[in-house]
């Protein structure tokens, strides 16, 4: 969830394409990486109750004005399209692309 009008919200509204990357390892040559390409969009208040139920700290952050916060907070939904994995630990380097 994010607040309507903040930088993240505005960025997604104007350029919804995104890439999420992550890696794990103790250095470049000892790493595995993953990338997921997709689009993000404003899903309004969809999933809001589930998000608040699973992330109880949000109720603390918005204590005293939770109902008001529910109005201006919007859910950002990510629709993955393609992904890839790179395993640099082995030779030859393993690379695989996949679709969702």
Order of alpha helices (4+ residues) and beta strands (2+ residues): beta-alpha-beta-beta-alpha-alpha-alpha-beta-beta-beta
